Amino acid sequence: MTKLNIAIASAIAALMLVSALGVIWSKHQARTAFIELQRLQNHRDRLDIEWGQLKLEQSYWSTPGRVEQVAHAQLKMVVPVPTEVRIVQP
């Protein structure tokens, strides 16, 4: 082999090594991104579950019966008799 052939073979080998390292690096980046995606999806799912639970709790606390119960028990509110009601016109 001539010196030119050896130089070309060495350059090709170096390019193959650089290409292999690039493939390894990009594969690692893809795996890292996929793991982060799964972590974020799990977090989203937990937040969705919590949101559903909070909506259920809100619907319980805002039912008319519950509001009336709290108004009577904690705030000592009563429904006024018709004679105590006054209509004010603007």
C-alpha positions as CSV (number, residue, x, y, z in Angstrom):
1,M,0.0,0.0,0.0
2,T,1.1,3.5,-0.7
3,K,1.2,6.3,1.7
4,L,-1.8,7.8,0.0
5,N,-3.9,4.7,0.5
6,I,-2.8,4.5,4.2
7,A,-3.8,8.2,4.7
8,I,-7.2,7.6,3.0
9,A,-7.8,4.4,5.1
10,S,-6.8,6.3,8.3
11,A,-9.2,9.2,7.4
12,I,-12.0,6.7,6.7
13,A,-11.4,4.9,10.0
14,A,-11.4,8.3,11.9
15,L,-14.6,9.3,10.2
16,M,-16.2,6.0,11.1
17,L,-15.1,6.4,14.7
18,V,-16.6,9.9,14.8
19,S,-19.8,8.7,13.2
20,A,-20.1,5.8,15.7
21,L,-19.6,8.3,18.6
22,G,-22.3,10.5,17.1
23,V,-24.7,7.6,16.9
24,I,-24.0,6.7,20.5
25,W,-24.4,10.3,21.7
26,S,-27.7,10.8,19.8
27,K,-29.1,7.5,21.1
28,H,-28.2,8.6,24.6
29,Q,-30.0,11.9,24.1
30,A,-33.1,10.1,22.7
31,R,-33.2,7.8,25.7
32,T,-32.8,10.8,28.1
33,A,-35.5,12.7,26.4
34,F,-37.8,9.7,26.5
35,I,-37.2,9.1,30.2
36,E,-38.0,12.8,30.8
37,L,-41.2,12.5,28.7
38,Q,-42.4,9.5,30.8
39,R,-41.6,11.4,34.0
40,L,-43.6,14.4,32.8
41,Q,-46.5,12.2,31.6
42,N,-46.7,10.5,35.0
43,H,-46.7,13.9,36.7
44,R,-49.5,15.0,34.4
45,D,-51.5,11.9,35.2
46,R,-51.1,12.5,39.0
47,L,-52.2,16.1,38.5
48,D,-55.2,15.0,36.5
49,I,-56.2,12.7,39.3
50,E,-55.8,15.4,41.9
51,W,-57.8,17.8,39.7
52,G,-60.7,15.3,39.5
53,Q,-60.6,14.8,43.3
54,L,-60.7,18.6,43.8
55,K,-63.6,19.0,41.4
56,L,-65.5,16.3,43.3
57,E,-64.7,18.0,46.6
58,Q,-65.8,21.4,45.2
59,S,-69.1,20.0,44.0
60,Y,-69.7,18.5,47.5
61,W,-69.0,21.8,49.3
62,S,-71.1,23.9,46.9
63,T,-74.3,21.9,47.1
64,P,-77.2,24.0,48.2
65,G,-77.9,21.7,51.1
66,R,-74.3,22.0,52.4
67,V,-74.3,25.8,52.0
68,E,-77.6,26.0,53.9
69,Q,-76.2,23.7,56.6
70,V,-73.1,25.8,57.1
71,A,-75.2,29.0,57.0
72,H,-77.4,27.7,59.9
73,A,-74.7,26.0,62.0
74,Q,-71.7,28.3,61.7
75,L,-73.1,31.6,60.7
76,K,-76.4,31.4,62.7
77,M,-78.3,32.5,59.6
78,V,-82.1,32.0,59.3
79,V,-84.6,32.4,56.5
80,P,-86.4,35.7,57.2
81,V,-90.2,35.7,57.6
82,P,-92.1,37.5,54.8
83,T,-92.9,40.4,57.1
84,E,-89.2,41.1,57.6
85,V,-88.5,41.3,53.8
86,R,-88.4,44.7,52.2
87,I,-88.1,45.2,48.5
88,V,-86.0,48.2,47.6
89,Q,-86.4,49.6,44.1
90,P,-83.5,51.4,42.4
